[in-house]
Amino acid sequence: MSDQDREARMAALEAKIAAAKKAVEPPAPSESHYNQAQVAWRMVTELVAGLGLGFAIGFGLDTLFGTKPILLVVFTMLGMAAGVQTMVRTARELERKNAAETAGTDDESGQSPRDGEGH
């Protein structure tokens, strides 16, 4: 056997080994996708932040004006409404991103390539 044949056989063997390793190794996890727990915690945090901010503003204004608990209740309800609105906005954003990923588009608008063509 000549050295050229041996080198060719070694190169072929290395290519087979690399192909086998590539077929066996699992794909790398993608960091860009949210898992469900992260989404849930984000929404809970948005709701609690809205409630807390509304409570703090209402309590502060009630203390300032001496109207306890009227403004506290009003601003707590407004904070809850703002938190729910933010949660809905987040859910729509995530739904749009998931729809874009399943449709095969990577744009942030969530439109498929045919949406803007007027078909």
C-alpha positions as semicolon CSV with decimal commas, in nm:
position;residue;x (nm);y (nm);z (nm)
1;M;0,000;0,000;0,000
2;S;0,137;0,339;-0,092
3;D;0,129;0,647;0,127
4;Q;-0,123;0,815;-0,104
5;D;-0,369;0,527;-0,069
6;R;-0,325;0,527;0,306
7;E;-0,386;0,904;0,325
8;A;-0,695;0,875;0,103
9;R;-0,834;0,596;0,321
10;M;-0,763;0,801;0,637
11;A;-0,936;1,106;0,490
12;A;-1,238;0,896;0,395
13;L;-1,247;0,740;0,742
14;E;-1,227;1,084;0,909
15;A;-1,514;1,208;0,690
16;K;-1,726;0,906;0,790
17;I;-1,648;0,963;1,159
18;A;-1,738;1,333;1,133
19;A;-2,067;1,248;0,958
20;A;-2,152;0,990;1,225
21;K;-2,077;1,236;1,507
22;K;-2,289;1,502;1,340
23;A;-2,583;1,262;1,303
24;V;-2,564;1,157;1,670
25;E;-2,520;1,494;1,840
26;P;-2,843;1,670;1,939
27;P;-2,920;2,014;1,800
28;A;-2,815;2,308;2,013
29;P;-3,102;2,462;2,212
30;S;-3,222;2,796;2,083
31;E;-3,209;3,081;2,332
32;S;-3,448;3,301;2,134
33;H;-3,759;3,098;2,220
34;Y;-3,946;3,161;2,540
35;N;-4,056;2,863;2,737
36;Q;-4,400;2,865;2,894
37;A;-4,275;2,930;3,249
38;Q;-4,091;3,245;3,141
39;V;-4,400;3,375;2,963
40;A;-4,620;3,303;3,266
41;W;-4,382;3,478;3,506
42;R;-4,356;3,777;3,273
43;M;-4,735;3,813;3,267
44;V;-4,769;3,773;3,644
45;T;-4,500;4,035;3,695
46;E;-4,677;4,278;3,462
47;L;-5,006;4,236;3,649
48;V;-4,848;4,275;3,994
49;A;-4,649;4,579;3,879
50;G;-4,968;4,746;3,753
51;L;-5,150;4,672;4,078
52;G;-4,858;4,786;4,293
53;L;-4,809;5,107;4,102
54;G;-5,180;5,189;4,113
55;F;-5,191;5,114;4,487
56;A;-4,887;5,331;4,554
57;I;-5,020;5,625;4,354
58;G;-5,365;5,599;4,517
59;F;-5,220;5,570;4,866
60;G;-4,989;5,864;4,807
61;L;-5,266;6,086;4,674
62;D;-5,502;5,982;4,955
63;T;-5,237;6,070;5,211
64;L;-5,167;6,401;5,038
65;F;-5,532;6,505;5,007
66;G;-5,670;6,325;5,312
67;T;-5,937;6,139;5,114
68;K;-5,869;5,783;5,231
69;P;-5,963;5,530;5,071
70;I;-6,134;5,678;4,765
71;L;-5,829;5,741;4,547
72;L;-5,664;5,422;4,673
73;V;-5,950;5,213;4,535
74;V;-5,973;5,410;4,210
75;F;-5,602;5,392;4,131
76;T;-5,576;5,026;4,234
77;M;-5,852;4,944;3,984
78;L;-5,678;5,156;3,717
79;G;-5,351;4,976;3,792
80;M;-5,523;4,640;3,756
81;A;-5,672;4,746;3,422
82;A;-5,331;4,864;3,302
83;G;-5,171;4,535;3,412
84;V;-5,432;4,329;3,230
85;Q;-5,394;4,544;2,919
86;T;-5,018;4,493;2,926
87;M;-5,067;4,116;2,969
88;V;-5,299;4,106;2,666
89;R;-5,050;4,308;2,461
90;T;-4,771;4,065;2,557
91;A;-4,986;3,765;2,467
92;R;-5,065;3,914;2,126
93;E;-4,697;3,988;2,065
94;L;-4,597;3,632;2,149
95;E;-4,881;3,491;1,939
96;R;-4,768;3,702;1,645
97;K;-4,408;3,583;1,682
98;N;-4,517;3,219;1,704
99;A;-4,737;3,257;1,396
100;A;-4,448;3,415;1,207
101;E;-4,215;3,130;1,305
102;T;-4,462;2,863;1,198
103;A;-4,534;3,045;0,871
104;G;-4,162;3,064;0,798
105;T;-4,121;3,439;0,817
106;D;-3,868;3,611;1,037
107;D;-4,005;3,965;1,022
108;E;-4,147;4,132;1,331
109;S;-4,474;4,232;1,161
110;G;-4,594;3,873;1,160
111;Q;-4,709;3,901;0,798
112;S;-4,636;3,629;0,550
113;P;-4,456;3,734;0,231
114;R;-4,783;3,724;0,033
115;D;-4,978;3,955;0,269
116;G;-4,845;4,275;0,114
117;E;-4,887;4,171;-0,250
118;G;-5,261;4,239;-0,275
119;H;-5,364;3,882;-0,364
